[in-house]
Amino acid sequence: MGKGFLNWFIFILLSIIWGSSFIMMKEGLLHLSAFQVASLRIIFSGMVLLPAAIKHYKSIPKNKMLIIFLSGFLGSLFPAYLFCVAELGIDGALAGTLNSLTPIFVIITGALFFSSKTPANKIFGICIAFAGSILLLLTKGNMQESQNLMYVSYVVLATIFYGFNVNMVHKYLKDIGSIQIASVALTLNAIPAFIVLYFTGYFNLPLSDSGILYSTGHAALLGILGTALASIIFYVLIKRAGAVFSSMVTYGIPIVANFWGIIYGEEVGLKQFGCLALILLGVYLANRKGSE
C-alpha cells in the first residue's frame, strides 16, 4: 500500500494544483498581458524557492547545472509563456485537454532521444485515457470555429517540451533531490523572466490599481502553487513512479476542470463523469504493472 498509495496521492494533488492553474491564468489575464502573467509566475516561483536554491546550489555537480537550467526552461519558463498566449485564443478546458498530449510526447521523445522503451500496458492505458480526454472535450462542446489553430499549436508545443523534460529529468537527474532541482531551476529561470517582464512595461503600470493588484495576485498564486510547489512534487513523482506515469498527471487536469465547472455553474452530467471514469481507467491500466 505504501509506495503505490503515496504515488496516487501525489498524482491527485498535482492534478488539483495544475487543474486549477488555468483558472488562475484567466484571472491574471484580466488586467495584465500574457507575457506579464507568465513572467510574474516564474519570478514569484523563483523568489519563493530562492532560500532553498542558495542552500543547495553548491551541492549540485557543475556538470549537472546546465541540465537543471534546461529543465526549468523546458518544463516551466517557455511553457508558461506558451500557455498564457494560448489562453488568449482558446478556453481553459481546451488547453487543459490538449495538455493531456504530454504522455504521448513522453513516449515519442523518450524513444527518439533517450533510447527508452515503453511497456505495452502503458501505451494501451495512455490511449484509453487520451480517448477519455477527447470525449470529455466533445461532450462539453468547447470546439468552436473561433478557436484558432495557432493558439492550439502553442499548447501542443508546450507538451512536447514537457515530454522532453520528463525524460531528461528521469535519465540525468536521478541522483539529485527534487527540492534541489526545482529551486535551482526556477531561481535561474526567474532571471530571464524578470528581463522579459521589464521590457513588457509592467513597472510603468499603476501597480496600486485594484485590477493590476488582482491579476498580479493571481500570477503570484500561480507561481507559488502552480509552479514552485507543483514542480517539487512533480520531480518527486518522476523519481518514484517513472516518466510515463508521472506525465499522466495531465489526465487529471480535465477532471479538476470539470469540478471547477460545477462551481462556476457549467453543465456537468453523466456523460462527463463517464469520460472521467474512462480517463482514470486508462491511468490505472498504464500503472498496473508498475513503473518502467
C-alpha distance (Angstrom), angle and dihedral (degrees) to the residues before:
residue distance angle dihedral
M1 . . .
G2 3.85 . .
K3 3.80 104.6 .
G4 3.81 97.6 29.9
F5 3.81 93.8 45.8
L6 3.81 92.7 50.0
N7 3.82 91.3 47.7
W8 3.80 90.3 54.2
F9 3.81 91.7 44.8
I10 3.82 90.1 54.3
F11 3.82 89.4 45.3
I12 3.83 91.6 54.6
L13 3.80 93.8 43.5
L14 3.81 92.0 52.2
S15 3.80 90.9 46.5
I16 3.81 90.0 55.2
I17 3.80 94.2 47.1
W18 3.80 97.1 44.5
G19 3.79 93.4 37.2
S20 3.80 88.1 58.0
S21 3.82 93.1 46.6
F22 3.80 93.0 81.2
I23 3.80 90.3 59.4
M24 3.82 90.8 50.0
M25 3.81 90.2 48.8
K26 3.79 91.7 53.4
E27 3.80 91.3 49.7
G28 3.79 90.7 48.9
L29 3.79 91.3 51.6
L30 3.81 92.1 56.7
H31 3.80 92.5 84.4
L32 3.81 105.4 7.1
S33 3.79 135.4 59.2
A34 3.80 122.7 -104.9
F35 3.83 92.1 -108.0
Q36 3.80 91.1 49.9
V37 3.81 94.0 50.9
A38 3.80 92.7 46.3
S39 3.81 92.8 46.2
L40 3.81 92.8 48.7
R41 3.79 89.7 48.3
I42 3.80 92.5 58.4
I43 3.81 94.5 38.7
F44 3.81 93.2 53.6
S45 3.80 91.3 46.2
G46 3.80 89.6 51.3
M47 3.82 92.2 47.6
V48 3.80 92.5 51.8
L49 3.80 92.0 49.0
L50 3.82 96.7 40.2
P51 3.84 95.0 99.7
A52 3.81 90.5 52.0
A53 3.81 91.1 45.9
I54 3.81 91.5 53.1
K55 3.79 90.3 48.0
H56 3.81 96.2 49.2
Y57 3.81 102.2 31.3
K58 3.82 96.3 93.6
S59 3.81 93.3 46.6
I60 3.81 93.1 61.0
P61 3.84 115.6 92.3
K62 3.81 111.3 -112.0
N63 3.81 91.6 -127.2
K64 3.82 89.1 60.3
M65 3.79 96.7 51.2
L66 3.81 96.3 85.1
I67 3.80 91.1 49.1
I68 3.80 90.4 50.9
F69 3.81 91.3 49.9
L70 3.82 90.0 48.8
S71 3.80 89.3 49.3
G72 3.79 89.9 56.4
F73 3.80 91.6 44.4
L74 3.82 96.7 47.7
G75 3.80 97.0 33.9
S76 3.81 100.9 40.7
L77 3.81 120.6 -0.1
F78 3.80 103.9 51.0
P79 3.84 95.5 35.4
A80 3.82 89.5 51.0
Y81 3.82 89.7 61.7
L82 3.81 93.1 41.3
F83 3.81 93.7 52.6
C84 3.80 94.8 45.4
V85 3.80 92.3 49.7
A86 3.82 90.3 45.0
E87 3.81 91.7 54.5
L88 3.79 89.1 60.8
G89 3.80 87.3 70.6
I90 3.82 107.3 24.1
D91 3.79 133.8 40.5
G92 3.78 125.6 -105.6
A93 3.80 94.2 -108.3
L94 3.80 92.1 58.4
A95 3.81 91.7 44.7
G96 3.80 90.3 50.1
T97 3.78 92.6 49.2
L98 3.81 93.5 47.3
N99 3.80 86.9 51.0
S100 3.81 86.5 68.5
L101 3.81 87.7 75.0
T102 3.81 86.6 80.7
P103 3.84 97.6 90.9
I104 3.80 90.0 51.2
F105 3.80 90.6 53.6
V106 3.80 89.8 45.8
I107 3.80 87.6 61.4
I108 3.82 94.5 42.4
T109 3.82 97.0 46.3
G110 3.80 90.0 40.8
A111 3.78 91.4 56.1
L112 3.82 94.8 41.9
F113 3.80 101.3 43.0
F114 3.81 109.4 14.2
S115 3.83 104.7 37.3
S116 3.79 90.1 -125.1
K117 3.79 124.0 158.5
T118 3.79 123.4 -146.5
P119 3.82 121.1 -150.7
A120 3.81 116.6 -120.5
N121 3.81 92.9 -117.1
K122 3.81 90.7 59.3
I123 3.80 93.0 50.2
F124 3.81 90.2 47.6
G125 3.81 92.0 49.2
I126 3.79 92.4 47.8
C127 3.80 91.3 51.7
I128 3.82 91.2 52.1
A129 3.81 93.4 46.8
F130 3.80 92.3 46.8
A131 3.81 90.6 49.7
G132 3.81 87.9 52.4
S133 3.80 90.6 52.0
I134 3.80 92.7 51.0
L135 3.81 92.2 47.1
L136 3.79 89.4 48.9
L137 3.79 90.4 53.8
L138 3.82 91.8 48.8
T139 3.82 93.1 50.0
K140 3.79 89.9 54.9
G141 3.80 91.8 52.6
N142 3.80 94.5 -134.2
M143 3.78 98.3 142.7
Q144 3.78 104.7 103.2
E145 3.76 131.4 170.2
S146 3.79 89.8 -121.0
Q147 3.79 92.0 63.0
N148 3.77 100.7 100.8
L149 3.79 118.3 -139.4
M150 3.80 88.6 -136.1
Y151 3.81 90.4 65.7
V152 3.79 90.0 46.2
S153 3.81 89.7 53.3
Y154 3.81 90.4 57.1
V155 3.81 90.7 61.0
V156 3.81 92.0 44.7
L157 3.81 89.8 52.1
A158 3.81 90.0 50.3
T159 3.81 90.9 53.3
I160 3.82 90.1 52.0
F161 3.81 88.7 55.4
Y162 3.80 90.0 46.9
G163 3.80 90.8 52.1
F164 3.79 92.9 50.2
N165 3.81 92.2 46.1
V166 3.81 94.0 51.1
N167 3.80 91.0 53.7
M168 3.80 92.3 44.8
V169 3.81 93.2 52.3
H170 3.80 92.4 43.9
K171 3.81 92.6 51.9
Y172 3.80 106.3 33.8
L173 3.82 107.5 24.9
K174 3.80 102.8 46.2
D175 3.79 92.2 115.3
I176 3.82 95.3 53.2
G177 3.80 123.5 81.7
S178 3.79 121.1 -108.3
I179 3.83 94.6 -121.7
Q180 3.80 89.9 49.2
I181 3.81 92.8 52.5
A182 3.80 96.1 44.5
S183 3.82 96.9 42.8
V184 3.81 96.9 47.4
A185 3.83 94.2 39.2
L186 3.81 94.9 51.0
T187 3.80 95.3 39.8
L188 3.81 91.1 53.1
N189 3.80 92.1 46.2
A190 3.81 91.6 48.8
I191 3.83 86.8 72.9
P192 3.84 96.8 64.9
A193 3.82 88.2 38.4
F194 3.82 90.0 57.3
I195 3.80 90.8 49.5
V196 3.81 90.5 52.4
L197 3.83 90.9 46.8
Y198 3.81 91.1 52.0
F199 3.80 92.8 53.5
T200 3.83 92.4 48.4
G201 3.80 88.4 67.7
Y202 3.81 93.6 -118.3
F203 3.82 93.0 142.7
N204 3.80 90.3 55.6
L205 3.80 91.3 59.4
P206 3.83 122.2 98.8
L207 3.81 91.9 -96.8
S208 3.81 92.8 -174.4
D209 3.81 91.1 59.2
S210 3.81 111.5 116.2
G211 3.80 93.5 -128.4
I212 3.80 93.2 50.2
L213 3.81 90.4 46.8
Y214 3.80 90.6 48.9
S215 3.81 94.1 53.1
T216 3.81 92.8 40.4
G217 3.80 89.1 52.6
H218 3.79 91.4 53.7
A219 3.81 90.7 47.1
A220 3.81 88.5 51.6
L221 3.79 91.5 49.2
L222 3.79 88.6 47.9
G223 3.80 90.5 53.0
I224 3.79 97.2 44.3
L225 3.81 98.0 43.7
G226 3.80 105.8 17.9
T227 3.81 96.0 43.6
A228 3.83 114.9 14.8
L229 3.80 100.4 38.5
A230 3.81 94.9 30.9
S231 3.82 93.0 50.1
I232 3.80 92.1 54.6
I233 3.79 91.5 48.1
F234 3.81 91.7 45.9
Y235 3.81 93.2 52.0
V236 3.81 88.0 51.0
L237 3.80 90.2 52.6
I238 3.83 93.0 48.8
K239 3.79 90.4 54.1
R240 3.80 93.7 45.2
A241 3.80 103.5 39.5
G242 3.81 106.4 19.6
A243 3.78 134.4 -112.2
V244 3.80 101.5 -69.0
F245 3.81 99.1 47.6
S246 3.80 90.6 44.1
S247 3.80 91.8 53.2
M248 3.80 90.3 51.7
V249 3.79 89.1 72.6
T250 3.81 82.8 89.9
Y251 3.81 87.3 74.3
G252 3.78 89.8 63.1
I253 3.79 91.0 59.4
P254 3.86 96.6 75.4
I255 3.81 88.0 49.7
V256 3.79 92.0 55.9
A257 3.80 90.2 42.9
N258 3.81 89.3 57.9
F259 3.78 92.4 52.7
W260 3.79 88.4 50.2
G261 3.80 84.9 51.5
I262 3.81 90.2 57.3
I263 3.81 90.4 51.4
Y264 3.81 90.7 49.6
G265 3.81 91.8 48.0
E266 3.81 98.9 -106.3
E267 3.78 119.4 151.6
V268 3.81 111.3 -96.1
G269 3.80 118.1 169.9
L270 3.79 144.4 154.1
K271 3.81 93.2 -61.5
Q272 3.79 91.4 58.2
F273 3.79 93.8 47.1
G274 3.80 90.1 47.6
C275 3.80 89.1 56.4
L276 3.79 90.7 47.4
A277 3.80 89.5 53.7
L278 3.82 89.4 51.3
I279 3.80 90.6 51.9
L280 3.80 92.3 51.2
L281 3.81 90.7 46.8
G282 3.79 90.0 55.2
V283 3.81 92.2 49.3
Y284 3.82 90.2 48.9
L285 3.81 93.3 49.9
A286 3.79 92.0 47.8
N287 3.79 91.3 53.9
R288 3.80 97.4 36.6
K289 3.78 97.2 101.5
G290 3.78 95.8 39.3
S291 3.77 132.1 -99.8
E292 3.76 124.5 -50.5
